[in-house]
Amino acid sequence: MARRDKKLWQFKVSFALAIAMLFLVFGYFTQSFLEIRKVQPVRVAIERVTGASNQGEIRPEAAPSTEQEDQELPE
């Protein structure tokens, strides 16, 4: 027991640091969660998917022009 009494201040400091770190980590995840909810990732994903499909519709129109250029080169 005598040895434990000598190191009691180290235990208190370590415990206080561990509690402080726990609160900091909890606060970080809470802030991250709230920021993600503001961005609304589902809507962003839907907009990107619809944007990609719109670009896919534009590309076939551009493809025939490159085919015409390829046909003009051998002549």
Secondary structure, 3 states (H helix, E strand, C coil): CHHHHHCHHHHHHHHHHHHHHHHHHHHHHHHHHHHHHHHCHHHHHHHHHHHHHHHHHHHHHHHHHHHHHHHHCCC
